[in-house]
């Protein structure tokens, strides 16, 4: 399905959140997991001719964030690396790591590609779209975490654009260990205690069915049949 440059496509959004201890059935169904960053949803629209716009998940342009020139240049470099048609619309689904936590700034975690060369990729599997993006990575994307050291947050597409690694069910405990390790410098007390306080850089994990196919994204809640999330305990969420 061809998409006009003026059209907006809502990003896939998990409708359900489940506790960590209840995720095993998804592993048995061969779902995969990725880091859930503490980010601001950021859809990257590359218009015919190369102009770049950043949109949120509510069909509004990002007004509170000024995208620096170097990040815009990296988006253009990425489009060229992916061999995207410069004369057609592209829509990349990502998350902006900037104003939610002081650790990482001016960085985009790329989740998905929804429109490629003007074509809404309906009916394609998440695995197909993820592999298309992952095939152009340049090794691990690392960042220094206070008191912890250099941590691998995902795979590098450009210096300030990364894609999350996928973890098979047997590796989910390792992924959760990473989440707690990275958040440790920003955590006081234990969940449930009066002194408990956390400012997470990683909010938990996102669970995806790699065989799930992309459906229409013309409303805010969409494609939730192949997306779920499981979060750490915060002041806002129990899981």
C-alpha positions as CSV (number, residue, x, y, z in Angstrom):
1,X,0.0,0.0,0.0
2,X,1.5,3.3,-1.1
3,X,1.5,6.1,1.6
4,X,1.4,9.8,0.9
5,X,3.9,12.1,2.5
6,X,1.1,13.9,4.4
7,X,-0.2,10.7,6.0
8,X,0.6,9.6,9.5
9,X,1.1,6.0,10.5
10,X,0.8,5.2,14.3
11,X,3.7,3.0,15.6
12,X,3.0,-0.6,16.9
13,X,2.1,-0.3,20.6
14,X,2.0,-3.0,23.2
15,X,-1.4,-3.0,24.9
16,X,-0.5,-5.4,27.7
17,X,2.0,-5.3,30.5
18,X,2.7,-8.5,32.4
19,X,4.9,-9.3,35.4
20,X,8.3,-10.9,34.8
21,X,7.3,-14.2,36.4
22,X,4.4,-14.6,33.9
23,X,6.4,-14.2,30.7
24,X,7.4,-17.9,30.4
25,X,4.5,-18.8,28.2
26,X,5.7,-16.3,25.6
27,X,9.1,-18.0,25.6
28,X,7.4,-21.3,25.0
29,X,5.8,-19.7,22.0
30,X,9.2,-18.7,20.7
31,X,8.8,-14.9,21.2
32,X,11.9,-12.8,21.6
33,X,12.8,-10.0,24.0
34,X,14.5,-6.6,23.7
35,X,15.5,-3.8,26.1
36,X,12.7,-1.3,26.9
37,X,14.6,2.0,27.0
38,X,13.3,4.9,29.0
39,X,12.7,6.9,25.8
40,X,10.3,9.2,24.0
41,X,8.6,7.6,21.1
42,X,10.0,9.1,17.9
43,X,8.9,8.4,14.4
44,X,11.4,9.5,11.8
45,X,9.7,10.7,8.6
46,X,12.1,11.1,5.7
47,X,10.2,13.0,3.0
48,X,10.9,12.8,-0.7
49,X,13.9,15.0,-1.3
50,X,15.5,14.2,2.1
51,X,13.8,16.5,4.5
52,X,13.6,14.9,8.0
53,X,10.7,15.3,10.5
54,X,10.4,13.8,14.0
55,X,6.9,12.9,15.2
56,X,5.6,11.5,18.5
57,X,3.1,8.6,18.9
58,X,0.2,11.0,19.1
59,X,0.5,12.2,15.5
60,X,2.2,15.4,16.5
61,X,5.6,16.8,15.6
62,X,8.2,16.8,18.3
63,X,8.1,20.4,19.5
64,X,10.2,20.2,22.7
65,X,13.2,18.7,21.1
66,X,15.6,20.4,18.7
67,X,17.3,17.7,16.6
68,X,21.0,18.7,16.3
69,X,22.6,18.8,12.9
70,X,24.9,15.8,13.5
71,X,21.9,13.6,14.3
72,X,20.0,14.7,11.2
73,X,23.2,13.9,9.2
74,X,23.3,10.5,10.7
75,X,19.7,9.8,9.8
76,X,20.6,10.7,6.2
77,X,23.7,8.5,6.3
78,X,21.5,5.6,7.6
79,X,19.0,6.1,4.8
80,X,21.8,5.9,2.3
81,X,23.3,2.8,4.1
82,X,19.9,1.1,3.9
83,X,19.7,2.0,0.2
84,X,16.3,3.8,0.7
85,X,15.0,5.7,-2.3
86,X,15.7,9.4,-1.9
87,X,12.6,10.3,-3.9
88,X,10.1,8.4,-1.9
89,X,8.7,8.5,1.7
90,X,10.4,6.5,4.5
91,X,9.0,6.0,8.0
92,X,11.2,4.6,10.8
93,X,9.9,3.8,14.2
94,X,12.2,4.7,17.1
95,X,12.6,6.1,20.6
96,X,14.5,9.3,21.5
97,X,16.9,8.9,24.4
98,X,17.4,12.5,25.6
99,X,15.1,14.2,28.0
100,X,13.8,11.2,30.0
101,X,17.2,10.5,31.7
102,X,20.5,12.4,31.9
103,X,22.7,9.4,31.0
104,X,22.2,9.4,27.2
105,X,21.4,12.4,25.0
106,X,20.7,13.0,21.3
107,X,20.4,9.3,20.6
108,X,17.7,7.3,18.8
109,X,16.9,3.6,19.4
110,X,15.4,2.3,16.2
111,X,12.6,-0.3,16.7
112,X,11.2,-0.8,13.2
113,X,10.7,0.4,9.7
114,X,7.0,0.9,8.8
115,X,7.1,2.6,5.4
116,X,9.9,1.8,2.9
117,X,10.2,3.6,-0.4
118,X,6.6,4.8,0.0
119,X,5.2,1.4,0.7
120,X,3.5,0.6,4.0
121,X,5.0,-2.8,4.8
122,X,1.7,-4.5,5.6
123,X,1.8,-8.2,6.0
124,X,5.6,-8.4,6.5
125,X,6.8,-10.1,9.7
126,X,8.7,-8.3,12.4
127,X,11.6,-10.6,11.9
128,X,11.8,-9.5,8.2
129,X,11.8,-5.8,9.0
130,X,14.2,-6.2,12.0
131,X,16.7,-8.3,10.0
132,X,16.6,-5.6,7.3
133,X,17.7,-3.0,9.8
134,X,20.1,-5.3,11.8
135,X,22.0,-6.3,8.7
136,X,23.5,-2.9,8.5
137,X,24.9,-2.7,12.1
138,X,28.5,-1.8,12.9
139,X,29.0,-3.8,16.0
140,X,27.9,-3.1,19.6
141,X,26.7,0.3,20.8
142,X,28.2,1.0,24.2
143,X,27.9,3.7,26.8
144,X,29.6,4.3,30.1
145,X,27.4,3.9,33.2
146,X,28.6,5.5,36.5
147,X,30.0,2.9,38.9
148,X,29.3,0.1,36.4
149,X,31.5,0.9,33.3
150,X,30.9,0.4,29.6
151,X,27.6,-1.4,28.9
152,X,26.4,-2.7,25.6
153,X,22.9,-1.2,25.0
154,X,22.4,-2.6,21.6
155,X,23.9,-2.6,18.1
156,X,25.3,0.5,16.4
157,X,23.8,1.7,13.1
158,X,25.5,5.1,13.4
159,X,27.3,6.7,16.4
160,X,24.0,8.1,17.7
161,X,21.5,5.5,16.3
162,X,21.2,2.0,17.7
163,X,19.0,-1.0,17.3
164,X,18.1,-3.2,20.3
165,X,19.5,-6.7,20.3
166,X,17.0,-9.6,20.4
167,X,17.3,-12.2,23.2
168,X,16.0,-15.7,22.9
169,X,13.9,-17.1,25.9
170,X,16.9,-18.9,27.5
171,X,18.7,-15.5,27.6
172,X,15.9,-13.5,29.2
173,X,17.4,-13.8,32.7
174,X,20.6,-12.3,31.4
175,X,18.6,-9.4,29.9
176,X,16.9,-8.7,33.2
177,X,20.3,-8.8,34.9
178,X,21.4,-6.1,32.5
179,X,18.4,-4.0,33.2
180,X,18.9,-4.1,37.0
181,X,22.7,-3.6,36.6
182,X,22.3,-0.4,34.5
183,X,19.7,1.0,36.8
184,X,21.6,0.3,40.0
185,X,23.4,3.7,40.2
186,X,20.0,5.4,39.9
187,X,18.2,3.3,42.5
188,X,17.7,3.8,46.2
189,X,16.2,1.1,48.5
190,X,14.1,-1.9,47.5
191,X,10.7,-2.0,45.7
192,X,8.0,-1.7,48.3
193,X,10.3,0.0,50.9
194,X,9.5,3.6,52.0
195,X,12.8,4.8,50.8
196,X,12.5,3.2,47.4
197,X,13.3,5.6,44.5
198,X,14.4,4.9,41.0
199,X,15.1,6.9,37.9
200,X,15.6,4.1,35.3
201,X,17.5,4.3,32.1
202,X,16.0,0.9,31.2
203,X,12.4,0.3,32.0
204,X,12.3,-3.5,31.5
205,X,11.8,-5.5,28.4
206,X,9.6,-5.6,25.3
207,X,8.4,-9.0,24.1
208,X,7.7,-9.6,20.5
209,X,6.5,-12.4,18.3
210,X,9.0,-12.4,15.4
211,X,6.4,-14.0,13.1
212,X,3.8,-11.3,13.9
213,X,2.8,-9.4,10.8
214,X,2.4,-5.6,10.4
215,X,-1.3,-4.5,10.3
216,X,-2.8,-1.1,9.6
217,X,-1.6,1.7,11.9
218,X,-4.4,4.2,11.5
219,X,-5.2,4.4,15.2
220,X,-3.1,4.8,18.3
221,X,-3.6,1.2,19.6
222,X,-2.5,-1.2,16.9
223,X,-0.4,-4.3,16.3
224,X,-0.7,-5.3,19.9
225,X,-1.2,-8.9,19.1
226,X,2.6,-9.4,18.6
227,X,3.9,-6.9,21.3
228,X,3.9,-7.1,25.1
229,X,6.0,-5.4,27.7
230,X,7.2,-6.3,31.2
231,X,8.5,-3.4,33.4
232,X,10.5,-2.9,36.5
233,X,8.6,-1.5,39.6
234,X,8.6,2.3,39.6
235,X,6.5,4.9,41.2
236,X,4.1,4.7,38.2
237,X,4.2,0.9,37.4
238,X,4.2,-2.3,39.3
239,X,5.2,-4.2,36.2
